[in-house]
């Protein structure tokens, strides 16, 4: 396993957000976490990238993350694309991408070429301010910036949020291509169940800070609870 969480708890001040969360992501796997608002999905990603106060055990490539800060976690090969995309609106597309490589040494030209192969519009619009891009383009830029760090694990928080179905399908195809061609493992947090089931081999369903269900995509699409709550009553 590339990523392992065992009994992870997290809180915001007096409010406990995670209650003993355990999950795994294998090397080269796409795994998804589903759940409604307040289920603890985003907090789970923040616990992995060490941007929230937490306890329990998190191991990456067999090494305990312990109390490593976010930068140290990023240097290990974990790239986090937060909810809301997190692009730097006042910077250009190219400047945003260069920031993604800050944890690396040496030239990043090959990585920039690779990002442009996934998002072909970037090459001709690299001098455009990121804040003037559409929502879908900003999401793609955020993913591209994460790839510039050459991650082993990509954490994606609600990449489909607020986007048109056509753009969601394009992002889903790109995530699959990155996983297949680069061998990057992905932990995807989503409310869009159909997108998640379409690209993930393993799915965790979270409710009120706990993992309520887990299994393969094919197994969970047959679950009556999942059908009713996330797939509109039919698989």
N, C-alpha and C positions, 0 to 999 in steps of 0.2 A: 504494500500500500504506500502511495506517495504521501497522502494526508490522513491522519487519524485523530479524531476527537473522542475523548472519553470523559464522561461526566462533567462537561463544561457548564459552568454557571457564570452569569454576568449580570451586572446591575448598573443602574443609573441612579446614584445616590441611594435613597432607601428603597427604590423600586427594583425588584428582581425581574430581569427580562428573560433569562435562560435558566432552565431547571434541569440540569444533568443531561445535556445534549451529547449524544454519541453518534458519530457518522464517519464514513470513510470515502476516500476517492482514490481509485487505483491509478497507477502510472498509465498515462495515455487514455484515460477515461473521461467521458463527459457525465457528470452527475448533476442532478437538479434538486433544489429545495423549493417546495410549493407551500403555500399557506396564505391566509388572508392578512389584512392589515393588523399589526400588533402581534403576529404569531411568533416573532423572534428571528425571522429570516435575515434581515439586515444586521441585527446584532450578532448573529452567528458569523457572518463575514467579518465584522469588526473585531470579533474575538480572535479570529485567525490572523488578521493583520495587526493585532495588538493595538487597536485604537479605542478600546473600551476596557474598563476594569473587569477582570475575569479570574476564575479559578478553574481547577480541573486540568487535565492533561491534553496538550496538543502537540503532536509529533509531525514533522515534515521530513520526508526522506529518512526516517528513522531517528531523527534528532529532535529532542524536546525543544520547543520554542521558548519555554520558560517565560522570563520577563523581558525578552528582547523587544526593543522598541520598533516602531513601524519601519524605520529606515533599515535597520538590521534585518528585519523580516523580508523586506523587498530585496535586499542583497542576496538572500538565500535563494531567491527565484520565485517569489510570490508577488504577483501584480494584481492590484485591486482596482477595479473600475466601479466607483461608487454610484449609488442612486443619484440621478440628477446630472450625470455625465462628468461634471467637475472639470470641464475645459476652462482654460484661462482666456476669457472673452476678449481682453485687450491685446493679446498676443496673436501673431499670425499662426496659420496652420503649421508651418515648418517649425516655428519656435515652440509650439506645443509639443511637436514630435521630438524635438531635441531634448526637451525637459524629461521626456520619458526615458532617455538614455543616461540620466544623471548618475545612476548607480553603477554604470559600466565604465570600463577603461577601453581606450582605443577608438578607432573610427567606427562609425555606425552606418556607413554608406550602404552596405549590403542589407542591413535591416530596414533602412528607409526604402530601398528598392523593393523589398519584400512587402512592406506595408502598402506601397503604391500598387503592387500587383493585386492586392485584395480590394483596395479602394482606389480605383483608377482615376477618379476625379481629383485626388489630392495633388498629383503631379502638376496639373495646370492651374491649381488654385492655392499653391503653397504660400503665396504672399498675401492671401486674403485674411482679414481678421476673423478669428474663430467665432466671435460674437455675432457675426453676420451670416453664419451658416444656418441651415435649417436644423430642426431638432434631430432628424435622422442623420444628417451629416455630422452634427456634433457628437452623436453617439458613436458613429464610425470612427471619428477622430479620437475619441476617448479610448476605444479599443486599440486603434493603431498606436497611440502613445504608450499604452501598456505593453504592446508587442515590442516596442523599441528597447525594453529592458531585458529582452530575451528570457522571458519567464518559463519556468517549468509548470507553474500552476497559475491559471487565470481565474480570478474571482469576479464574476459579473453580477451586479445588483440591478435587477429590473431593467435589462437593456431594451425591452419592448415598450416601456411605459410611455404613453402619450403619442405613440407613433402609428402611422397608417399601416394597415395590414400588408401592403406591398413592401414597405420598408422593413417591417418585422420579418417577413420571409427572406429578404435579402440579408439581413443581419444573421438570421438563423443559418442560412447557407454558408455565410462567411465563417461563423464560429465552427461549423462542421469542417470546413476546409482547413482552418487553422489547426484544429485537433488532428485531422487526418494527415496533413502534409508536414506539419511542424512537430507533431507528437506532443503538443501542449495539452496538459490535463486541464479540465474546466469544471469549476463549481458554479453553477448557474442558479441564481435566486430569481424566482418568477411568480407572478400571479396568473400569467398567460399559460394555462396548463397545456393547451394544444401545442404551443411552441416548445415547451419543456419536454413533453413526451415525444415530440418529433425528433429531438436531437440527443436526448440523454438515454444512457443505458440503465442507469440506476436513479431512483427517485426517492426522496424523503419528503413526507408530508408533516409540516409542523403546525401545532395548535397550542396556543397559550404558553409558548416558550419551551415546548417539549416536542420530541419526535413522536408523532402519533402512529404513523405507518411508514414502512420502508420496504423496498423490494425492487425488482426489475421493472422497467417500463411496461413490459407486456403483462406482468402480474398485476400491477396496480391499475392498469386501464380496465381490468376485469373486476376491480373492487366496487361493490355497490356504493360504498361511501364516496369513493373518488368520482364515480360516474355522476352521482347526485350533486356533489359539492363543487366539482371542478370541470366536468365535461358535459354539463347541461342534460344529464340523464341518460346519455348514450356514449359509448366508447368511440 
